[in-house]
């Protein structure tokens, strides 16, 4: 007998495979002169698609007889990763080049999906001279480099100055603790009952957005700091954490008090886009925790053009729990370009990656997306520094940033964190129950010998 969960899992897998074939991913490249490029695309993330089209035209022009087959996947973050994983299982469907989340590199390299790029990078002067040392670490696996970063990012609080001023809140605004955030939300709710005070993502539908643009700002801002998720010295996963409970309690509080939209709305996979397209531009929300790329959606050519956004939107750093040093917290991730281990033309695939991440393309992409540069020559370019009035604060956030563990188990651990947030905001579990369920799941994933209680 097939259980409901098994039937659902099977249905998702079948749907993903149908989607793959629908994107033209079911047939192998006709010859070694054709490469397939797979990447993530949504209505709020169209600039990367434009970059891929630019690179395709350049590669095909410079290599007569070569065909670059673009395979954009219109899906949310989690669904894209599912479709990419399914495509990787067969040489017939595996892409030659693909957009790879930095958190997946170690796991995918271990699984044999990624080509080790060391021999190619050794001959590329740009890599040797123009990528920062920190950037070079992003694409690392156990035994070498497996991906080239496009950019990195940070997380800050984006706030609507018109809403703040109507609520009597002084701008510029910079909270110094979690309590300051709660007090601000309470003021907006009291003074402007028709306005939603704030947004912090939660639950599994938003995938990594839930942890990177929300929960980790809390967790890494507790007294545990860098050791909040994984002990840095022993590399053991942390359980029994007071920081985990405090962070879950904060999430429960903002949802229970109605400071956020309803849990059912936030658990819609399209909710994140609504914050940038509707809530903030139309003065329906006070503030939202989100990535440094948020203003790129409002620029000319962006997904939600908003001519006067620079006059309306302010940015603030996310504070530590009680203002503990260093005072603020951010998360950094970023996406990379990788070459598939099953490619029939590794040099052509790597040439595509080189073109996509050269100075001109990196500069354009970093400016358009308001991202933090990974190339030193881009970071020093005057046009990059002048591209956005928010460049200073999003770059300052790098001083307080944290990174996800780049290990095979991370994806499963992250999923359990997402479930914990969903359980508390929906009332399915208390904070203590959700924390206990998380601890049990972590032990099940990594084993008792690989956890530490803090």
Number of C-alpha atoms within 10 A of each C-alpha: 5 8 8 9 9 11 12 12 12 13 12 14 15 12 12 19 18 14 16 19 13 10 15 14 21 18 11 16 22 9 11 13 16 21 25 22 24 26 21 22 19 17 13 18 18 16 21 19 16 12 16 22 14 14 20 20 13 14 19 15 12 9 12 9 9 17 20 23 18 20 20 19 19 16 16 16 18 15 17 20 19 16 20 23 14 16 21 22 13 13 18 15 21 27 31 30 27 25 24 25 20 24 23 20 27 23 19 20 23 14 11 14 21 27 22 21 19 13 10 14 18 11 10 11 10 16 20 13 12 15 20 16 14 9 20 17 15 26 25 20 22 13 11 15 23 27 33 30 27 25 23 22 25 29 29 26 25 24 25 24 22 17 23 24 12 12 17 12 15 11 13 11 16 16 20 18 18 19 15 16 19 18 12 22 22 18 17 25 21 13 13 18 10 12 19 22 29 30 25 24 29 30 27 23 23 22 22 23 21 25 25 24 25 25 25 23 26 26 27 26 31 24 16 18 19 17 18 23 24 20 18 12 7 10 15 18 26 21 23 17 18 17 22 29 18 18 24 26 17 20 23 20 16 21 21 16 12 16 23 26 19 14 19 10 12 22 20 13 16 13 17 21 18 13 20 20 18 13 20 23 20 12 19 18 26 28 30 24 24 23 24 26 22 20 24 23 24 21 19 12 13 18 19 19 16 16 10 11 15 14 10 14 19 20 22 21 24 26 29 25 26 15 17 15 14 12 17 24 28 31 23 20 21 20 21 23 26 30 29 29 20 20 23 17 16 20 12 22 25 23 14 25 22 20 18 24 25 16 19 13 19 23 24 17 21 24 22 22 25 26 28 24 25 27 26 15 18 24 16 11 12 9 13 21 15 12 15 19 14 20 18 11 16 26 17 14 24 18 13 20 19 21 17 19 17 19 17 18 16 20 17 14 19 20 17 23 30 24 20 26 27 26 22 27 26 18 14 12 16 17 24 16 15 23 26 17 17 22 23 16 17 23 17 10 15 16 12 13 9 15 20 17 12 14
